[in-house]
Amino acid sequence: MDYGVIAIVAICVLVLVIGVLKQKAKLVFQFFARAAVGLVCIYFCNEFLAMQHISVSVGLNPVSFLTVGALGFGGFALLYGIMFYQLL
């Protein structure tokens, strides 16, 4: 009897989670799109700065992924701003 109740509750929670994710899918897609474009921009900006012999480079790691994904261009500028500030 207890397993039946647990199974029903689990199925109800699963249905609610699927409904919420369906509504929030646009936000998740935008986050990953901003993060992917941001990481590509970081890569090319690092390459450009290296060709100019400027020793500033932002790492491609989970922290930069989350920063650029959450903040967009502001996160991109923030990461490079921090790196240029450390250069001083």
Biopython code that builds the backbone (N, CA, C, O; Angstrom):
import numpy as np
from Bio.PDB.StructureBuilder import StructureBuilder

atoms = [
    (1, "MET", "N", (0.826, -1.196, 0.000)),
    (1, "MET", "CA", (0.000, 0.000, 0.000)),
    (1, "MET", "C", (0.866, 1.253, 0.000)),
    (1, "MET", "O", (0.563, 2.213, -0.709)),
    (2, "ASP", "N", (1.925, 1.255, 0.777)),
    (2, "ASP", "CA", (2.793, 2.426, 0.845)),
    (2, "ASP", "C", (3.486, 2.684, -0.488)),
    (2, "ASP", "O", (3.671, 3.837, -0.878)),
    (3, "TYR", "N", (3.866, 1.630, -1.183)),
    (3, "TYR", "CA", (4.532, 1.803, -2.469)),
    (3, "TYR", "C", (3.585, 2.420, -3.494)),
    (3, "TYR", "O", (4.019, 3.200, -4.342)),
    (4, "GLY", "N", (2.319, 2.089, -3.429)),
    (4, "GLY", "CA", (1.336, 2.658, -4.346)),
    (4, "GLY", "C", (1.194, 4.156, -4.144)),
    (4, "GLY", "O", (1.133, 4.909, -5.115)),
    (5, "VAL", "N", (1.142, 4.595, -2.896)),
    (5, "VAL", "CA", (1.030, 6.019, -2.592)),
    (5, "VAL", "C", (2.295, 6.749, -3.040)),
    (5, "VAL", "O", (2.214, 7.830, -3.623)),
    (6, "ILE", "N", (3.439, 6.175, -2.775)),
    (6, "ILE", "CA", (4.704, 6.781, -3.184)),
    (6, "ILE", "C", (4.770, 6.892, -4.700)),
    (6, "ILE", "O", (5.224, 7.908, -5.227)),
    (7, "ALA", "N", (4.322, 5.858, -5.408)),
    (7, "ALA", "CA", (4.337, 5.875, -6.869)),
    (7, "ALA", "C", (3.409, 6.960, -7.404)),
    (7, "ALA", "O", (3.768, 7.663, -8.349)),
    (8, "ILE", "N", (2.232, 7.108, -6.824)),
    (8, "ILE", "CA", (1.280, 8.129, -7.266)),
    (8, "ILE", "C", (1.848, 9.527, -7.020)),
    (8, "ILE", "O", (1.747, 10.401, -7.880)),
    (9, "VAL", "N", (2.441, 9.735, -5.854)),
    (9, "VAL", "CA", (3.035, 11.037, -5.538)),
    (9, "VAL", "C", (4.196, 11.327, -6.496)),
    (9, "VAL", "O", (4.331, 12.449, -6.985)),
    (10, "ALA", "N", (5.024, 10.330, -6.762)),
    (10, "ALA", "CA", (6.158, 10.518, -7.667)),
    (10, "ALA", "C", (5.678, 10.871, -9.072)),
    (10, "ALA", "O", (6.257, 11.747, -9.714)),
    (11, "ILE", "N", (4.648, 10.218, -9.551)),
    (11, "ILE", "CA", (4.113, 10.510, -10.880)),
    (11, "ILE", "C", (3.528, 11.914, -10.920)),
    (11, "ILE", "O", (3.719, 12.631, -11.902)),
    (12, "CYS", "N", (2.821, 12.319, -9.872)),
    (12, "CYS", "CA", (2.267, 13.678, -9.819)),
    (12, "CYS", "C", (3.380, 14.722, -9.819)),
    (12, "CYS", "O", (3.274, 15.731, -10.516)),
    (13, "VAL", "N", (4.434, 14.501, -9.057)),
    (13, "VAL", "CA", (5.562, 15.432, -9.028)),
    (13, "VAL", "C", (6.230, 15.486, -10.394)),
    (13, "VAL", "O", (6.597, 16.567, -10.855)),
    (14, "LEU", "N", (6.395, 14.348, -11.047)),
    (14, "LEU", "CA", (6.998, 14.299, -12.372)),
    (14, "LEU", "C", (6.175, 15.088, -13.387)),
    (14, "LEU", "O", (6.734, 15.813, -14.209)),
    (15, "VAL", "N", (4.852, 14.951, -13.333)),
    (15, "VAL", "CA", (3.981, 15.695, -14.244)),
    (15, "VAL", "C", (4.095, 17.197, -13.988)),
    (15, "VAL", "O", (4.133, 17.981, -14.937)),
    (16, "LEU", "N", (4.150, 17.609, -12.722)),
    (16, "LEU", "CA", (4.306, 19.026, -12.396)),
    (16, "LEU", "C", (5.649, 19.565, -12.877)),
    (16, "LEU", "O", (5.717, 20.676, -13.403)),
    (17, "VAL", "N", (6.714, 18.790, -12.702)),
    (17, "VAL", "CA", (8.047, 19.220, -13.147)),
    (17, "VAL", "C", (8.078, 19.373, -14.667)),
    (17, "VAL", "O", (8.653, 20.333, -15.180)),
    (18, "ILE", "N", (7.468, 18.445, -15.382)),
    (18, "ILE", "CA", (7.425, 18.535, -16.843)),
    (18, "ILE", "C", (6.656, 19.775, -17.273)),
    (18, "ILE", "O", (7.053, 20.452, -18.222)),
    (19, "GLY", "N", (5.554, 20.081, -16.582)),
    (19, "GLY", "CA", (4.786, 21.287, -16.903)),
    (19, "GLY", "C", (5.576, 22.558, -16.668)),
    (19, "GLY", "O", (5.527, 23.477, -17.485)),
    (20, "VAL", "N", (6.304, 22.624, -15.562)),
    (20, "VAL", "CA", (7.107, 23.806, -15.259)),
    (20, "VAL", "C", (8.245, 23.948, -16.257)),
    (20, "VAL", "O", (8.518, 25.051, -16.730)),
    (21, "LEU", "N", (8.914, 22.844, -16.584)),
    (21, "LEU", "CA", (10.017, 22.903, -17.541)),
    (21, "LEU", "C", (9.543, 23.311, -18.927)),
    (21, "LEU", "O", (10.263, 23.985, -19.665)),
    (22, "LYS", "N", (8.335, 22.902, -19.277)),
    (22, "LYS", "CA", (7.797, 23.282, -20.579)),
    (22, "LYS", "C", (7.590, 24.789, -20.639)),
    (22, "LYS", "O", (7.850, 25.410, -21.670)),
    (23, "GLN", "N", (7.129, 25.377, -19.552)),
    (23, "GLN", "CA", (6.926, 26.818, -19.511)),
    (23, "GLN", "C", (8.254, 27.563, -19.441)),
    (23, "GLN", "O", (8.371, 28.661, -19.985)),
    (24, "LYS", "N", (9.237, 26.997, -18.794)),
    (24, "LYS", "CA", (10.523, 27.653, -18.613)),
    (24, "LYS", "C", (11.531, 27.276, -19.693)),
    (24, "LYS", "O", (12.694, 27.671, -19.607)),
    (25, "ALA", "N", (11.116, 26.533, -20.692)),
    (25, "ALA", "CA", (12.038, 26.081, -21.735)),
    (25, "ALA", "C", (12.652, 27.260, -22.480)),
    (25, "ALA", "O", (13.810, 27.193, -22.892)),
    (26, "LYS", "N", (11.897, 28.331, -22.657)),
    (26, "LYS", "CA", (12.422, 29.502, -23.357)),
    (26, "LYS", "C", (13.584, 30.115, -22.579)),
    (26, "LYS", "O", (14.596, 30.490, -23.170)),
    (27, "LEU", "N", (13.446, 30.217, -21.268)),
    (27, "LEU", "CA", (14.524, 30.768, -20.447)),
    (27, "LEU", "C", (15.768, 29.888, -20.485)),
    (27, "LEU", "O", (16.889, 30.388, -20.567)),
    (28, "VAL", "N", (15.565, 28.593, -20.426)),
    (28, "VAL", "CA", (16.695, 27.657, -20.469)),
    (28, "VAL", "C", (17.392, 27.747, -21.824)),
    (28, "VAL", "O", (18.621, 27.754, -21.895)),
    (29, "PHE", "N", (16.608, 27.815, -22.894)),
    (29, "PHE", "CA", (17.198, 27.926, -24.230)),
    (29, "PHE", "C", (17.996, 29.219, -24.365)),
    (29, "PHE", "O", (19.103, 29.210, -24.902)),
    (30, "GLN", "N", (17.438, 30.336, -23.878)),
    (30, "GLN", "CA", (18.145, 31.611, -23.956)),
    (30, "GLN", "C", (19.443, 31.575, -23.160)),
    (30, "GLN", "O", (20.456, 32.120, -23.601)),
    (31, "PHE", "N", (19.423, 30.943, -21.997)),
    (31, "PHE", "CA", (20.630, 30.828, -21.182)),
    (31, "PHE", "C", (21.724, 30.095, -21.948)),
    (31, "PHE", "O", (22.853, 30.576, -22.042)),
    (32, "PHE", "N", (21.387, 28.930, -22.496)),
    (32, "PHE", "CA", (22.389, 28.142, -23.202)),
    (32, "PHE", "C", (22.833, 28.819, -24.497)),
    (32, "PHE", "O", (23.993, 28.695, -24.888)),
    (33, "ALA", "N", (21.926, 29.534, -25.170)),
    (33, "ALA", "CA", (22.314, 30.252, -26.384)),
    (33, "ALA", "C", (23.288, 31.379, -26.040)),
    (33, "ALA", "O", (24.295, 31.552, -26.726)),
    (34, "ARG", "N", (22.997, 32.154, -24.980)),
    (34, "ARG", "CA", (23.911, 33.221, -24.563)),
    (34, "ARG", "C", (25.251, 32.648, -24.142)),
    (34, "ARG", "O", (26.300, 33.204, -24.466)),
    (35, "ALA", "N", (25.217, 31.535, -23.421)),
    (35, "ALA", "CA", (26.465, 30.931, -22.952)),
    (35, "ALA", "C", (27.302, 30.431, -24.126)),
    (35, "ALA", "O", (28.516, 30.636, -24.147)),
    (36, "ALA", "N", (26.676, 29.783, -25.093)),
    (36, "ALA", "CA", (27.420, 29.257, -26.243)),
    (36, "ALA", "C", (28.021, 30.392, -27.066)),
    (36, "ALA", "O", (29.196, 30.337, -27.430)),
    (37, "VAL", "N", (27.232, 31.412, -27.359)),
    (37, "VAL", "CA", (27.747, 32.549, -28.131)),
    (37, "VAL", "C", (28.833, 33.261, -27.333)),
    (37, "VAL", "O", (29.840, 33.689, -27.898)),
    (38, "GLY", "N", (28.639, 33.388, -26.041)),
    (38, "GLY", "CA", (29.635, 34.044, -25.197)),
    (38, "GLY", "C", (30.960, 33.318, -25.175)),
    (38, "GLY", "O", (32.016, 33.949, -25.232)),
    (39, "LEU", "N", (30.918, 31.994, -25.091)),
    (39, "LEU", "CA", (32.162, 31.227, -25.083)),
    (39, "LEU", "C", (32.891, 31.324, -26.421)),
    (39, "LEU", "O", (34.120, 31.377, -26.464)),
    (40, "VAL", "N", (32.131, 31.348, -27.500)),
    (40, "VAL", "CA", (32.755, 31.522, -28.813)),
    (40, "VAL", "C", (33.394, 32.909, -28.901)),
    (40, "VAL", "O", (34.500, 33.051, -29.422)),
    (41, "CYS", "N", (32.704, 33.928, -28.395)),
    (41, "CYS", "CA", (33.263, 35.286, -28.406)),
    (41, "CYS", "C", (34.509, 35.378, -27.526)),
    (41, "CYS", "O", (35.472, 36.053, -27.889)),
    (42, "ILE", "N", (34.500, 34.713, -26.386)),
    (42, "ILE", "CA", (35.679, 34.699, -25.515)),
    (42, "ILE", "C", (36.857, 34.062, -26.245)),
    (42, "ILE", "O", (37.976, 34.572, -26.190)),
    (43, "TYR", "N", (36.604, 32.951, -26.924)),
    (43, "TYR", "CA", (37.679, 32.277, -27.659)),
    (43, "TYR", "C", (38.296, 33.209, -28.701)),
    (43, "TYR", "O", (39.518, 33.348, -28.768)),
    (44, "PHE", "N", (37.447, 33.850, -29.519)),
    (44, "PHE", "CA", (37.970, 34.720, -30.566)),
    (44, "PHE", "C", (38.610, 35.973, -29.992)),
    (44, "PHE", "O", (39.589, 36.475, -30.545)),
    (45, "CYS", "N", (38.080, 36.479, -28.906)),
    (45, "CYS", "CA", (38.687, 37.651, -28.278)),
    (45, "CYS", "C", (40.055, 37.285, -27.689)),
    (45, "CYS", "O", (40.997, 38.072, -27.783)),
    (46, "ASN", "N", (40.167, 36.107, -27.089)),
    (46, "ASN", "CA", (41.466, 35.652, -26.586)),
    (46, "ASN", "C", (42.476, 35.533, -27.724)),
    (46, "ASN", "O", (43.631, 35.935, -27.578)),
    (47, "GLU", "N", (42.045, 34.986, -28.845)),
    (47, "GLU", "CA", (42.931, 34.839, -29.995)),
    (47, "GLU", "C", (43.354, 36.206, -30.538)),
    (47, "GLU", "O", (44.522, 36.409, -30.872)),
    (48, "PHE", "N", (42.407, 37.141, -30.627)),
    (48, "PHE", "CA", (42.720, 38.480, -31.120)),
    (48, "PHE", "C", (43.724, 39.178, -30.201)),
    (48, "PHE", "O", (44.686, 39.785, -30.672)),
    (49, "LEU", "N", (43.498, 39.089, -28.897)),
    (49, "LEU", "CA", (44.417, 39.730, -27.952)),
    (49, "LEU", "C", (45.800, 39.083, -27.993)),
    (49, "LEU", "O", (46.810, 39.768, -27.827)),
    (50, "ALA", "N", (45.851, 37.774, -28.213)),
    (50, "ALA", "CA", (47.145, 37.095, -28.321)),
    (50, "ALA", "C", (47.895, 37.561, -29.567)),
    (50, "ALA", "O", (49.115, 37.725, -29.526)),
    (51, "MET", "N", (47.176, 37.779, -30.679)),
    (51, "MET", "CA", (47.828, 38.275, -31.893)),
    (51, "MET", "C", (48.352, 39.692, -31.702)),
    (51, "MET", "O", (49.322, 40.083, -32.352)),
    (52, "GLN", "N", (47.731, 40.460, -30.827)),
    (52, "GLN", "CA", (48.164, 41.826, -30.545)),
    (52, "GLN", "C", (49.224, 41.881, -29.450)),
    (52, "GLN", "O", (49.665, 42.961, -29.058)),
    (53, "HIS", "N", (49.629, 40.708, -28.957)),
    (53, "HIS", "CA", (50.625, 40.575, -27.890)),
    (53, "HIS", "C", (50.172, 41.234, -26.586)),
    (53, "HIS", "O", (50.968, 41.848, -25.875)),
    (54, "ILE", "N", (48.884, 41.095, -26.289)),
    (54, "ILE", "CA", (48.326, 41.576, -25.024)),
    (54, "ILE", "C", (48.101, 40.349, -24.154)),
    (54, "ILE", "O", (47.392, 39.422, -24.547)),
    (55, "SER", "N", (48.695, 40.345, -22.992)),
    (55, "SER", "CA", (48.673, 39.146, -22.144)),
    (55, "SER", "C", (47.436, 39.083, -21.247)),
    (55, "SER", "O", (47.551, 38.938, -20.030)),
    (56, "VAL", "N", (46.270, 39.192, -21.848)),
    (56, "VAL", "CA", (45.003, 39.058, -21.129)),
    (56, "VAL", "C", (44.242, 37.915, -21.772)),
    (56, "VAL", "O", (44.043, 37.895, -22.987)),
    (57, "SER", "N", (43.817, 36.967, -20.956)),
    (57, "SER", "CA", (43.098, 35.814, -21.474)),
    (57, "SER", "C", (42.082, 35.356, -20.437)),
    (57, "SER", "O", (42.419, 35.155, -19.270)),
    (58, "VAL", "N", (40.850, 35.197, -20.868)),
    (58, "VAL", "CA", (39.798, 34.675, -20.002)),
    (58, "VAL", "C", (39.688, 33.185, -20.274)),
    (58, "VAL", "O", (39.640, 32.759, -21.428)),
    (59, "GLY", "N", (39.648, 32.402, -19.220)),
    (59, "GLY", "CA", (39.571, 30.956, -19.374)),
    (59, "GLY", "C", (38.202, 30.492, -19.824)),
    (59, "GLY", "O", (37.185, 31.102, -19.493)),
    (60, "LEU", "N", (38.183, 29.412, -20.578)),
    (60, "LEU", "CA", (36.934, 28.779, -20.976)),
    (60, "LEU", "C", (36.651, 27.670, -19.969)),
    (60, "LEU", "O", (37.149, 26.553, -20.108)),
    (61, "ASN", "N", (35.854, 27.982, -18.964)),
    (61, "ASN", "CA", (35.577, 27.042, -17.884)),
    (61, "ASN", "C", (34.131, 27.203, -17.433)),
    (61, "ASN", "O", (33.427, 28.082, -17.930)),
    (62, "PRO", "N", (33.680, 26.378, -16.508)),
    (62, "PRO", "CA", (32.281, 26.463, -16.070)),
    (62, "PRO", "C", (31.905, 27.814, -15.460)),
    (62, "PRO", "O", (30.757, 28.241, -15.584)),
    (63, "VAL", "N", (32.840, 28.487, -14.809)),
    (63, "VAL", "CA", (32.523, 29.781, -14.213)),
    (63, "VAL", "C", (32.249, 30.813, -15.300)),
    (63, "VAL", "O", (31.289, 31.577, -15.197)),
    (64, "SER", "N", (33.075, 30.846, -16.337)),
    (64, "SER", "CA", (32.825, 31.787, -17.433)),
    (64, "SER", "C", (31.554, 31.396, -18.193)),
    (64, "SER", "O", (30.825, 32.270, -18.661)),
    (65, "PHE", "N", (31.284, 30.109, -18.320)),
    (65, "PHE", "CA", (30.047, 29.632, -18.954)),
    (65, "PHE", "C", (28.827, 30.152, -18.205)),
    (65, "PHE", "O", (27.900, 30.679, -18.819)),
    (66, "LEU", "N", (28.824, 30.008, -16.885)),
    (66, "LEU", "CA", (27.693, 30.466, -16.082)),
    (66, "LEU", "C", (27.583, 31.989, -16.081)),
    (66, "LEU", "O", (26.476, 32.525, -16.133)),
    (67, "THR", "N", (28.707, 32.687, -16.025)),
    (67, "THR", "CA", (28.688, 34.148, -15.996)),
    (67, "THR", "C", (28.132, 34.712, -17.293)),
    (67, "THR", "O", (27.251, 35.571, -17.274)),
    (68, "VAL", "N", (28.643, 34.235, -18.412)),
    (68, "VAL", "CA", (28.174, 34.741, -19.699)),
    (68, "VAL", "C", (26.745, 34.275, -19.970)),
    (68, "VAL", "O", (25.957, 35.017, -20.556)),
    (69, "GLY", "N", (26.406, 33.069, -19.557)),
    (69, "GLY", "CA", (25.043, 32.581, -19.763)),
    (69, "GLY", "C", (24.020, 33.364, -18.961)),
    (69, "GLY", "O", (22.923, 33.627, -19.453)),
    (70, "ALA", "N", (24.356, 33.739, -17.745)),
    (70, "ALA", "CA", (23.411, 34.456, -16.897)),
    (70, "ALA", "C", (23.357, 35.945, -17.227)),
    (70, "ALA", "O", (22.280, 36.541, -17.208)),
    (71, "LEU", "N", (24.512, 36.557, -17.530)),
    (71, "LEU", "CA", (24.564, 38.010, -17.700)),
    (71, "LEU", "C", (24.660, 38.467, -19.148)),
    (71, "LEU", "O", (24.452, 39.646, -19.433)),
    (72, "GLY", "N", (24.966, 37.566, -20.059)),
    (72, "GLY", "CA", (25.069, 37.946, -21.463)),
    (72, "GLY", "C", (26.302, 38.783, -21.732)),
    (72, "GLY", "O", (27.392, 38.469, -21.254)),
    (73, "PHE", "N", (26.126, 39.863, -22.510)),
    (73, "PHE", "CA", (27.257, 40.715, -22.858)),
    (73, "PHE", "C", (27.862, 41.363, -21.620)),
    (73, "PHE", "O", (29.071, 41.587, -21.560)),
    (74, "GLY", "N", (27.027, 41.663, -20.636)),
    (74, "GLY", "CA", (27.544, 42.234, -19.387)),
    (74, "GLY", "C", (28.508, 41.290, -18.693)),
    (74, "GLY", "O", (29.510, 41.734, -18.132)),
    (75, "GLY", "N", (28.225, 39.997, -18.722)),
    (75, "GLY", "CA", (29.128, 39.013, -18.145)),
    (75, "GLY", "C", (30.423, 38.910, -18.927)),
    (75, "GLY", "O", (31.496, 38.746, -18.346)),
    (76, "PHE", "N", (30.322, 39.004, -20.240)),
    (76, "PHE", "CA", (31.510, 39.003, -21.104)),
    (76, "PHE", "C", (32.410, 40.182, -20.748)),
    (76, "PHE", "O", (33.616, 40.023, -20.558)),
    (77, "ALA", "N", (31.811, 41.357, -20.660)),
    (77, "ALA", "CA", (32.576, 42.559, -20.316)),
    (77, "ALA", "C", (33.133, 42.466, -18.900)),
    (77, "ALA", "O", (34.249, 42.917, -18.640)),
    (78, "LEU", "N", (32.369, 41.890, -17.992)),
    (78, "LEU", "CA", (32.821, 41.725, -16.613)),
    (78, "LEU", "C", (34.065, 40.849, -16.538)),
    (78, "LEU", "O", (35.020, 41.185, -15.838)),
    (79, "LEU", "N", (34.059, 39.739, -17.248)),
    (79, "LEU", "CA", (35.213, 38.834, -17.222)),
    (79, "LEU", "C", (36.464, 39.515, -17.759)),
    (79, "LEU", "O", (37.537, 39.395, -17.167)),
    (80, "TYR", "N", (36.337, 40.226, -18.874)),
    (80, "TYR", "CA", (37.503, 40.922, -19.414)),
    (80, "TYR", "C", (37.889, 42.119, -18.561)),
    (80, "TYR", "O", (39.069, 42.455, -18.462)),
    (81, "GLY", "N", (36.917, 42.758, -17.950)),
    (81, "GLY", "CA", (37.226, 43.860, -17.045)),
    (81, "GLY", "C", (38.041, 43.400, -15.858)),
    (81, "GLY", "O", (38.985, 44.074, -15.448)),
    (82, "ILE", "N", (37.682, 42.257, -15.304)),
    (82, "ILE", "CA", (38.444, 41.700, -14.179)),
    (82, "ILE", "C", (39.868, 41.365, -14.613)),
    (82, "ILE", "O", (40.821, 41.631, -13.881)),
    (83, "MET", "N", (40.014, 40.785, -15.795)),
    (83, "MET", "CA", (41.342, 40.418, -16.260)),
    (83, "MET", "C", (42.209, 41.647, -16.537)),
    (83, "MET", "O", (43.397, 41.654, -16.215)),
    (84, "PHE", "N", (41.618, 42.681, -17.131)),
    (84, "PHE", "CA", (42.394, 43.911, -17.373)),
    (84, "PHE", "C", (42.724, 44.610, -16.065)),
    (84, "PHE", "O", (43.787, 45.219, -15.940)),
    (85, "TYR", "N", (41.827, 44.530, -15.089)),
    (85, "TYR", "CA", (42.102, 45.129, -13.775)),
    (85, "TYR", "C", (43.286, 44.418, -13.109)),
    (85, "TYR", "O", (44.121, 45.067, -12.479)),
    (86, "GLN", "N", (43.363, 43.099, -13.245)),
    (86, "GLN", "CA", (44.496, 42.355, -12.659)),
    (86, "GLN", "C", (45.794, 42.698, -13.371)),
    (86, "GLN", "O", (46.870, 42.580, -12.784)),
    (87, "LEU", "N", (45.710, 43.118, -14.614)),
    (87, "LEU", "CA", (46.896, 43.477, -15.365)),
    (87, "LEU", "C", (47.552, 44.758, -14.836)),
    (87, "LEU", "O", (48.757, 44.965, -14.982)),
    (88, "LEU", "N", (46.722, 45.614, -14.216)),
    (88, "LEU", "CA", (47.268, 46.883, -13.693)),
    (88, "LEU", "C", (48.162, 46.638, -12.562)),
    (88, "LEU", "O", (48.713, 47.582, -11.994)),
]
sb = StructureBuilder()
sb.init_structure("model")
sb.init_model(0)
sb.init_chain("A")
sb.init_seg("    ")
for serial, (resi, resn, name, xyz) in enumerate(atoms, 1):
    if name == "N":
        sb.init_residue(resn, " ", resi, " ")
    sb.init_atom(name, np.array(xyz, "f"), 0.0, 1.0, " ", f" {name:<3s}", serial, name[0])
structure = sb.get_structure()
